[in-house]
Amino acid sequence: IIINDSPDDLKTTAVLERYKRYDSRIKVIQNPSNQGLIYSLNAGLDRAKGKYIARMDDDDISYPNRLERQVAFMEAHPEITVTGSWVSPVGSDEPYPFQRETDPDIIKIDLYMGNAAISHPSAMIRRAFLEQHRIRYNYDFKSAEDRRFWMDIFEAGGIIGNMPEVLL
């Protein structure tokens, strides 16, 4: 699912339509006007049908095996609601130091202390958990939408972990 929040950008629209013709699995959602990140994130959640939701932005680069590795991890760890991965800058395999934690309890503590212990664009989420608990991004947290989202998952009993490998 690709959300295009810049409907007036005809170049982007043309590129997305071309990709959609090549692969029928690609679903393009064209916002009627620029609605912003939270609207677009929720639009994607509302249209997702798969078992897992993998999140990323247009300027992120996933490693080719990211989705395969995260699905395998989620299948092997049914108690985990969300898994992130380590993230490195372009051209490096060295992960950023602030998101290396893998212990779900420490990730939870870090989040309550105001630290982003999981990289939002590296997240893979169990869709059924979000549906069951009616969790969506909150419009009141425009500059920290992911932190409130993670807190809502924790408060509903979810567990968040990080895979100890660079996948983004």
Beta strands, then each sheet from edge to edge (+ up, - down):
strand 1: 2-4
strand 2: 28-30
strand 3: 52-54
strand 4: 82-86
strand 5: 124-126
strand 6: 160-166
sheet 1: 1+ 2+
sheet 2: 3+ 5- 4+ 6+
end
